[in-house]
Amino acid sequence: MCFAVSLLYSDIPLNTRPPPPTAERVASPDEESADVWGFTDTVFRFNDRGHIEVSGSRYDDLSGHELANLRPWFERVTGVSFRADDFHVSQYPPEIEPSRASPQLLAELREILSPEQVTDDPQVRLRHGHGHTQEEMFAIKYGRIARVPDCVVFPETDAHVQALVDLALRRDLSLIPFGGGTNVTNAVRCPETEMRPIVSVDMRRMSRIAWIDRVNRMACIEAGAVGRDIVSALAAEGFTMGHEPDSVEFSTLGGWIATHASGMKKNRYGNIEDLVLDVTAVTASGQLERASVVPRESTGIDPRLWFFGSEGNLGIVTRAVVKIVPLPEACEYGSVLFKNFEQGLAFMRELAHSGCLPASVRLMDNLQFQLGMMLKPVRVGVAALGSRLQKWIVTKPLGFRADEMVACTLVFEGSRGEVARQQRAVYALAKRHGGMKGGAENGRRGYQLTYGIAYIRDFIMTRWFLAESFETTVPWSKAAELCTSVKRAILEECARRKLPGIPFVSYRVTQVYDSGCVVYFYFAFNYKGVENPSAVYHDIERIARDEVLRCGGSLSHHHGVGKLRQPFLPKIMSSAALHWIAATKQAVDPRNVFGVGNYYREQ
């Protein structure tokens, strides 16, 4: 039987209680697409002129624009035609297995919650049975997901979550927490061997900011709060948390904690573990909660820390107390062009040690730089003349080669004086490494590309291309070798398999630390005529990951392990470490109530 410890933050001044989001905002199913990444108002598509365009008005530098250069460029770099009339027709939604939730179980759930907080609708169950790996997105369009949750519940309070766990213990259920569903590790995929009824616990109705403490600069936020709502709600009160992962529009606070997440502005604000002061979670043995929140403490083994990277295995995070800071006085974008990736990487390394790091700094290789340029609308008239002149100056007198040059994008935040000092120091350092200013517009566009990549991935999937990203951290001394070796391993394997066209392999450095950096790889290939292409992609990605580890890279920086990377754990951990993982799960959840299966199990 579960028990709950009721310890409230009664000693913390509740200076501000923002209103909860409206019911319409929480329960709007049409805002987010079910079968592709992103919002329903934003899609990449062919227009009547045969050019690619982006619908809607959500992204200033992308939406509503015709990208006339994108299709011919993509054909050139992949060696394959990319036509509006040649597409792989999606079969979404796939066949969905019948629910195993009995009428009695559904009735019991509706007694705990309310009828509208419980559903066994097949479409809802399907969406809660997958994340956003290429494998999952391909399966829902051209195959099927073998096992999905049997029902989905939407708790609104800690008491609801506690009651669900109590019921799971009584009825022998499997609970799988669900946040934004943005993971790329198969983390919410239901184990096919699970015979018990699976209940997906969707946390997004628990999305309130319970309080903001202006004096001590803390906020208590429920775990289901989506990143874009956290940003806007705190901004309305004059604050920011500063955590902005690439998935910030859809991912949740609970998901950030469970995956040990990192954001693009971590240089200024920190990673998720630096921002969270306290975690409240419901487990199989009760509710984890503390009597007070302090800046730091040393109290022996701290169960709260176990939830960073727990990936749904140990319990359900219901809320957290996080650090907040006043909104920055100034926010400026910038960019720097380098003649090659080696110059840019040397700049990034010295910048990491300089003490003048901007909030965010990212280095794109040449192929990704070209893609960014192709996502610009075609200029006409005087603007076109100016663009051609600028290109001529860069590539002729200044000696930058179009097929080698790279770009670094920057975000500066802080007081106006602080931003000005950082800009002077960063651009001076870039100049010493052969770089030249690329302008604020290119910097802003570089970050818009971050939001566009996932849309592009799902658009080209229906045009016979599979694509995905994967990331790693690596020491500075091994970064250059890792980039070239992993790209070579992918290209060699694609050639061995005689895949059609030219594989797209690109990389960028997205985060920097004193000791190393984060490298993101992007890999795509044409799968027309390829048998079982999703499995082929998975096999090549596994080879790439082996090469990452061989070159001294990590298994992941912030995506996590899920089920996708579990087979690699014995390559990076000792048998004793693996035993600790298995033993911890067995000790705190002996009946496997939280049956998501995202942990190493001893054979």
N, C-alpha and C positions, 0 to 999 in steps of 0.2 A: 504494500500500500504506500502511495506517495505521501510525503508530508511537505509542507511549505513553511519557510521561515519568513515571518512578516517583519522586516526591518525597513523602515521608511526613511527617506532623506529629510527628516523633520527639522534638522538643524540648518538646512540650506535655505537662504531667502529665495522665495519664489517671486522674483522680480517681474517676470513677464510670462504670461501664459497665452501664446498665440492660439487662435482658434484652430480646431481640427479641420482637415480638408473636407470639402463638401462630399456628400454621398455620390454626386454625379462624377466628381473628379476621381474618386477612388474606384468606382465601379464602371468606368467607361471602357467597354470592351473594344470599341471601334477605333480608339486612338492608336493602339499598337497593332501592327500586323500579326496575323497568326501563323502565316506560312513563310514569311521572310523577315529579315531584320528591319526594325525601325517603325516609324509612324506611317499610318495608312496614307497620309497626304503627300508622302515623299517617295518617289520611285524613279529609278533610271529607266528610260524607255526610248524607243525609236520614234521619231516624229514622221510626218508625211514626206519630209525631204530626205529621209534616210539617215538623218543625223541623230546622235544621242542627245537627249535633254533630261533635265531633272524637274519633276513636277513640284507644285506647291510653292511656298514662300518662306519656309522655316529657316533655311540656311542662306544667308545673304549672298555668299560668294558662289553658291551652287544652284540654288532653287530658281526656277524660272528662266534658266539660261540654256541656250543651244550650244552644245560642245562639239562644234563641227570638226575639230581636229582629233577627237578622241578615237573614233572608229578606225580611220586610216592608220593612226599611230599604233593602235593595238594590233591590227593586222600585220603591220611591218615588224613589230617586235616578237610576235608569236608565229609568223609564217603561215597563218591560217585565216581564211576568209571569215568575216564577222558580219553577217547580213541580217536584216530585219526579218526576212522570210525563212530563215533557217534556224529553227529553235526546237528544243526538246519540250514537248507539251507536258506540263505538270499534271500529275494525277491526284493532287491534293484535294480532299483529305484521303489518306489511305484507309484501308480496312482497319477497324479498331476492334480488338477483342471485347466480348461482353464483360460487363462489370462482375466481379466476384463479391461485391458488397450485397449482403442479403437485405431484404426489406426490414428485418429486425434491427440490423446494424444501422441502417440509414435512419430508422426511427429513433434509435438511441442517440445518434449524433444530433438529430434535430431537437431532442430534448435538452441536450447540453447547450446547443447554440440556438438557432432558429431555422425554420424551413429554408429561408433564402440564403443562409450561410452554409448550406450543404448541397452538393450537386453530384450526380453521376452522369451528367451530360457527356456524351462521347467526345465532342469537340473540346470541351474544357479539360477533360481527362487527358486527351492527347497532348494539348499544349503544356500540361504539367508533367509530361513524361519525357521531355527532351529539353536540351539547351540549344546552343548554336554552333556545335562542331559541324564541319562539312558533312561528316557521316550522318548526323542526325537530320540536317536540312535536306540532304539528298534522299534519305529514307522516307521523309514525310511527303516528298514530291514523287518519288519513283519506286518506292518499296513500301515498307511498313515498319513500325516500332513494335517489337515482339511483345513487350509487356509495358503497360501504362498503369497509372494509379487507378484503383477501382472507384474512388470517389475523391472529391476535393472539398476541403472545408476552409472557411474564412473566419478565423477567430478575431475578436475585437479587443480582448482584454487578456491580461496574464491569467486570470481565473479561467478563462476559456481554454487556454493552452494547457493549464494544469489539469483541467477536467478531461481533456483529450488524452493526455498521458495516462491518467488514471484508468480511463476506458481501455486504452491500448493494453495496459497490464492485465486488466480483467478479461478482455476478449481475445488476447493474443493477436494484436494488430501490428502492422509495420507502419511507422510514421516517417514521412520524408518531408523535411522543411523545404519551402519554396519561396524565393524572393522575387527577383526580376527575371529569372530564367535566362540569364545572359551568359552562363558559364560555357567554356569551350573545352571541357575535360570529360564530358559524359557524366557530370557529377549528379544530375537528377534522374539519370536513366534508372529505371527499376530493374533490379536483379531478376533475370529470367527464371532463376531457380526458386524465387520467393513464392511459396504456396499460400502464405497468409494473405488476408485482404490488405492492400496497400492504401493508405490514406495520405494524400498530399495536403500538407498544412500550408496554405497560402497566407503569408504574413502581411500582405499589402494593405489590409484594413487597419493594421496596427501601425499607423504612419504619423502619429501626432508628435509634435514637440511639446513634451509635458511641461517643461519650464526652461527659462533662460536666466542664468545668474550673471548679471552684468559686472558685479564687483569682482567675482572670482573667475570670470570668463569661462563659464561652463554651461552646457546645455544637456538636458536629458531628452533623448530622442528615441522613439519606438523603432524597433528593428526593421519593420516593413516600410519605413519611409524611403522613397525613391530619391536618388541623388539630385535630380533637377528640382524636386520639391524642397529638399533640404537647403539647396543653394538659394532658392527664391525666398523661402520663409525666413531664413537667417538674415538675408540681405535686407528684408523689410524691417528688421530690427537693428540694422546697422552692423551686422557681424557676418563672418564667414567661418566655416570649418576648414576650408582650403583643400579638401580632398576631392579631386576631380579625375577619376579614372576615365579612360576612353569610353567606357560604358555608362558614364554618369547619368545619362538621360533615362536609363532603365534599371540599373542595378540598385540595390538597397543597402542600407547600413548593416543589416544582419549578414547579408552576403559578403560585404567587405570584410567583416570580422571573420566569418567562416572560411574565407579563402585567403586571408592574410594579404589584403590588397594593397596596391600602391597607386598613387595618382600622379598626373602629369606635373603638378606643382609641389612635389614632395621636397624639393630643395629648400623651399621656404617654410612649408607647413609640416613636413614629415610624412612618413608612411602611416598606415592605419594604426599600427601598434604604438606610434608616438602620439597619436591624437586621442586614443580612448583611455579614459581614466577609470572606468568601471563598466562591468558587464553583468547584466542580469539574465539568467537562463533557467529554463525548466528542464530538468533531467529526470531519469527514471527513478532517482532516489530523492527528488525534491527540487526546490527552487534555490538556485545559487544567488545569494544577494548579500550585500554588506551594509553595516550600520552607518557608514559615512564615506565620503569621497574626499581624498586628500591628494596633494600633488604627487607624492611617492611614498611608499612604505616598504618595510622589510619584515614580513610576517611568516617566513618559512615558505613551504610549498603553497603556491597560489592557484587554486582551481580555475580562477577566471582566465588565467593565461592559457589554459588548455583549449579555450575556444578559438584562439587565433589559429586559423588553419585546420579547424576541426572538421570542416566540410560536411556538416550534418550528422556526424557519427555519434556525438556525445549528448546531444540535447538540442533545444531550440532557444536561440537567443531572442529575448523579447524586448529588450531596450538596452541602451548604453548611455553613459555620461561621457561627453566628449569635450575637448578643448575648443574654444572659439576665440577669434581675434576680431578686432574692428576691421571693417572693410578697408582695403588699401586706398590711400589717397589718389594714387596713380596706377594705371595699368597700361603698359605700352608693348606693342609687338615689334619684332625686329627680325632681320635675317642676314646671313653672311654667305657669300659664295666662295668656294675653294676650288682649286684646279683639279683636285682628285680626293678620293676618300682618305688616303693616308695623311694628307695635310689636315683635313677636317678632324680626323681621329686624334692627331697630335694636339690640335687646339683643344679638343674636348678634355683630354687628359690634363693638360696644364690648367685649363679653366677649373677643373674639379679641385685642384690644389691651390687655387689662387685666392680663395677667401672672398671672391666677388661673384658667386654663382647667382644667376637670375632665377626666378621662380621655376622656369622650365627651359630646357635646352635640348634640342633634338637634331640629329645629323642624318640626313637621307642620302643613300647612295645615288649613283647617276640614274639608274632605271626609275627609281621612285621620284627623283627630281623631275625627270621627263614626264612622268605621269601627272605630277602636280601642275606642270606647264600645260598639259593637254586638257586639264580640267578648267582652264581659263576660257571664258567666252572669246570668240574671235573678235578682234578689234577692227574697227573700220575708220576711214577718214583720217583725221589728224592723229588720233590715238594709235592707229595702225602704223603710221609713219614714225611716230615716236618710239613704238615698240621695236620696229625693224632697226631703227638707228641705235637704240640701246643694245640690241642683240649684236649688231655689227661691232660696236665699241668693245663689248665684252669678249667676243670671239676672235677679233682681228687685232687691234692695237694691244689689248691686254693679254691676249694669248690663251684664253680659256677655251678648251675643246668641248664641243657640245656633247660628245660621247664619253666624256670623263668627268666633267665638272659636277660638283655636289653642292647641296645647300644645307645650312644649319638654320633652324628656326628658333626664335627666342621669345620668351614672355618675361617682362620685367614688372614687378609689383612692389609697392611700398610707398613711402613718402615721396614727394616730387624730388626732393634732394637726393634721397637714396637711389631712386631710379636713375636720375641723371648721373650720379657717381658710377653706378653699375654699368650704364651704357658706355661711358667714357672708357672704363677699364676693360670691358669685354671687347669693344671694337678695336682698342689699341692692341690687345692681345691677339685678336684675329688678324690684324694687319701684320704682326710679326710672323705669323704662320702663313702669309701669302693670301689671306682672305680679303674680300672687299664687301662693303655693305650692299645688301640686296634690297633693302627697303622694308618698311612696316607692312605694306600691302602683301608682299610675298610671305612674310611671317604669319600674318593672319590667315592667309589662304592655306598655309601649311597645316595649321591646326584645324581648319575646316575639313581638310583632306582626312584627318583622323576620324571625323564623323561620317565621311562619305565612303570609306573603304568597305565597311560591312554591307552597305547598300549595293556597292559595286559587286562584291562577292556573290550575293544572291541573284543579282541581275545576270551576270555572266554564267551562272550555273544553268540557267534555262537556255543558254546559247552554247552549250557543249563545253564549258570550262569548269573545272573544279578548282577551288582556291581556298586557302586557309593561311592563318598566321600562327607562329609559335615563337616563344621567347625564352631567353636564358640570361643569366648573369655570368660574367667572366672577368678575371683579373686583367688589368690594362696590358700586362706583358704578353697576354695570349689572345687579345681581342682581334687583332688583324688576321692572325693565322686562323682563328675560329671562323671568321666571316668567309674567307676564301675557301677554306677546306670544306665547310658545310655546303656552300654553293656548288663546289666541284663534285661532292658526293651525290648531290641531287641530280645534277646534269648527267653524270656518268650512269646513274641508275636509270634515268629516263631514256638515255641512248641504248642501254642494254636491253630495255624492254621495247625498244622501237616505237615509242609513243609518237603520235602525230605532231607535227609542228615543232616549235621551239618552246621549251618550258620557260615560264616567267619565274625568275628567282631574284628577289630583291631583299635588301636588309637596311635597317636603320638603327642608330643608337638612340634610345629614348630616355634613359636615366643615367646619371653619373654618380659615382661614389668616390671617396678617396682611393679605394683599393681596386676599383674596376667599374664596369658599366653594364647596362642592360642592352642586349641586342635582340631586335625583333626580325624574324624572317618572314617573307611572304612568298608563297609558292603556288603556282597555278599551272595546269596543263590542259590541253584539249583532249576530251575523252570520247569524241565521236568515233564509234567503231571499236572502242576498248571494252573488253568484257569485264564486268564487275568493277567499274572504275573507282567506286568509293573505297573498295578494299585495296585496290592498287595504290590509291593515294595514301591510305593508312600505312601500307608496307613501306612506301618511299619515305614518308614522314618518320617512321621508326628508324630507318637507316640514317636519316638526317639527325635524329636525336642521339643515336649511338655515336655519331661523329661529334656532336656537341659535347658529349661526355668525354670522349677521347681527347678532345682539345682543351679540356679543363673547365668547361662550362657547367652550369647548374642544371638540374632537372626542370626547374621553373623559378621565375622571380616573383610572379604574382598571380598567374593563372591557376596554380595549384596542381593537384595530382588527379583527383577524381578517380574514374576507372580507366581513363585513357592511358595514364602514365604509371599505373601500379606495377606493371611488369619490370619497370626500370628500378624500383626501390632497392632490390638486392644489389644493384650495381653501385649504389651510392651510400648504403648504410651497412653497418656490421650486423651480424646475426643477433647480437645483444640489443642493438637499437630497434631492430624489427620486432624482437620479442617484447620490448617495452610497449611498442605501439599496440600490438595484439593484446598484451596483458592489461593495458589501460582500458581498452574498449571492454574487455571481459569483466573487469572489476567494476566499472561505473555503469555498464549497461549489459548485465549478464544475460538478459532475455532478448537482447538485440531489438529493443523497441524501436530504436532509430536505425532502421534496416536499409539505409541507403547504400551501404557496402563500399564506402570510399576510404578504405583503410587496408593495410596489409594483414592478411590472415595467414598464420603459420600453417604449413602443410602437415 
